[in-house]
Amino acid sequence: MRDYDSYSVAATESIVRKKSGARMIYIGIIVGLAVMLAAMTAAFVARDFGKNSAEARLNDYYFESVSELSDSVDEVVLNLSKLSLNMSRATTSETLNELSTYASEGASALSRLPIDGERTYPAMKLLNQIVDFAAAYNSAVGRGYDTDGYVKSAAKFRRAAETLQQRVDEMEEISRRNGRITSDFFSPSNMAVGDDRQEVTPDYPEMIYDGPFSDGKLPTSFKSLENMEEVTEEEALYRFGQLLNVSGAKIIGHSSEPDAYEIEAGDAYGSVSVKGGMFLSLSIADRTGDEVNLDEEDAYIHAEEYAAKLGYGDLTPVWYLKSGSVAYINMTPTVGDTILYTDLVKVKISLTDGTLLGLEATGYCRNHIERDISAVISERTAAELSGIDYDSVRLCVIPDKETEAVCYEVHGTFDEMEFYVYVDAVTGERVKALKVVNSYGGRLTA
């Protein structure tokens, strides 16, 4: 299966930094103070300065993310407002492309903030739904379909995005006032946008936008890490330096859920779990250029090599997205031929030279444990129960609310539309259906 497109993730434009630099406080030494006391004071001040500088760099990174989130949400509201106008098809399509780009950039910025996922989930869901909506609307425009329903939906999304805009402004104001960003500043109500209490979600098919189950809401425990030995700061720094082939890596903070070391080395940032020393995330500035020298199979080879080097074992690519000179690849472990969508590892690779540019592996660290995977119904029965004209069936494990389900993934068509339907392998119930939007370049891999 090599033809299933989705939206593209645009590169983030440069953001103006507003740094909150640490200050060195010089204290006059009164006459007669002992030389030893002066030396001790200087040592303590130097130590605190180094600590504050590291904290300032981490805050700079978080403030950049807040600023990027604010700018992206502003643009989302602007483009949703434009969709209420009577524009040409070409202008509408251009507006939808911008809407998709800014919504995906906003979701990316939100994911980089040190805020608990339970608190950001409604806002993240809204931004992802807007990406879905833009792709579906753009497809309808391209095919000449009636779009009156999409115009009405755009108005609903605009109202929800305006509420999110207010929440983000509050976040930015609180952060600037306090001079730092922590999850304590954000209550659940601050991010309660697009939840069940607000009737802002238009009725349209659920769609694939970043690979199936890429944003699955999962349990907060990290089962894969529970029985691992703890690593020291020195061990985490060594692993970080070895992976990226850099020197001068420093601990610039600690995070929770799970406990992790936040590490910086030049223009690379990463999070390494205290238990097991597993890389939870990486963000590395792309300095490789814009040339595309590698094809899709080359990208898979590099992604698989990095995953093995990171300790994630033998992974299978299940989703591929090319954006300019960068490839985004979702990979999962397998049990036999069974795909574990719950255990995703997402890798970002330069198509110029194969350099690793990013990683997100919280799905794997939350969920990768030994499983007893068994099916009661047959593949043929599942295909018939799917309700679509099927062409392939395979077993998989998917997130299902706060737990997971063993399902058959049935691919096929219905009424000239392409779907993936997930049928419970034990009960035969249709658990989920994803509509494939053919628009921008991402696809499931066989």
C-alpha positions, 0 to 999 in steps of 0.5 A: 500500500503506497498511495495513501496521502495526508497533510505535510508538516512545514518547517517552522520559521524563525522565532524572535527570542525573548531571553530571560538571562541570568544575572551575576550579582556582585557583592562588595567585600567589606574591609577585614573579611577573611580571604577564605570566606571571599573565595568560598563566596566566589565559588558559590556564586559561580556555581549558581550562575552556571545553574541559572544559565542552564535554566535560562537556556531551557526557559528560552527553549520553552518561551520560543515554543510558547511564542511559536504556539501563539503565532500559529494559533493567531494564523489559524484563527485568521485563516479560518476567518477567511474561509467565511468569505466567498473566495475562488477555489484557488484562493480557498485551496491556498488558505486551506494549505496555510491553515493546515500548516499553522495548525500542525506547527501549533500542535508541534509547539504545544507538544514541546511545552513542559505541560502534562499531556492530560492538560493539553489533550483538548487543545492538541485534539482541536489542532489535529482536527483542524488539520483533518478538516483542512485536508477534507475541505481541500479534497472537496474543493479539488473535486468540485464538490459542494462545500457549503457544509465545510463553510459552516464547519469552518465557522464552528472551528473558528469559534473554538480556535478563538477560545484557544487563542485566549487561553494561549494569550493567558499562558504567555502572559503568566509565563512572562510575568513569572519569568519561567514556564512550568506545568504549575502555571496551567490548570486543566481549565486553561486548556479545556478547548474543544472538549465534550462541554463545547459543541464545536466539533463539526460532523465529518469523517475521522481521518488519517493525518499523521499516521494511524493512532499517532495521537492515541490517548494512552495510560500515563504509566510508563510500563516499558520502563518500570523494571529498568535500572536507573541511570546517573546523570553522567551515564545519560550525558555519555549516551547523549554524546555517543548518539549524536557524536557531540561533546559538551552535553549538559543537564539543563533540567529534569522532568516528570512523567516519566522522570527524565534528564533534559539535556542540551548540546549546542543546538540539540535538545533531548530527554533521557529517562532516568529509568533505563536511559531511554531517549524519550525525545530529541530535537536537532536543528537541521543544518544539512541543507535542502538537497534531496539525495535519499529516497524512501527506502534509504530513509527507512534504512537510516531510521531503522539503524537509529532506532536500533542504536537508541535501544528500540530494537527491530522496528517496522515502518508503518507511516511515511511523510516527505516534506521538502528535504525531511522524512517523517517516519512512524515505526512500530515493533511487531509480534510475528506479523502483528503491528503494535500501533500502541508502541510507536516510535516517530523519527525525523530524518534528513533526506540530504544525508540521513542525519537524525533530526528528531525523535518521539518515543513516549508511545513505545516507553509507555506501552512496550511489554510482552503481550499475549496476542490472540484472535478468536474470529478469522481474517475473512470474518473480520473483513466481512464484518468491516462493511467495506470492499476489502483488499487487505487484512492484517492483525494489529494492536491499537489504543482504545480509550484508556486501554488497548485492543487486538484488532484486524486492520481491514483496508478497502473502499466504500462508496468510492472512498478509502478506509481503514476499519479496525475490527475487534479480533475477539468480539467482531465489533467495529472499534474504529474507522479511519478515512484516507484523505488523498492530498498531501504526501503521507502514507501508510506502508505495507 
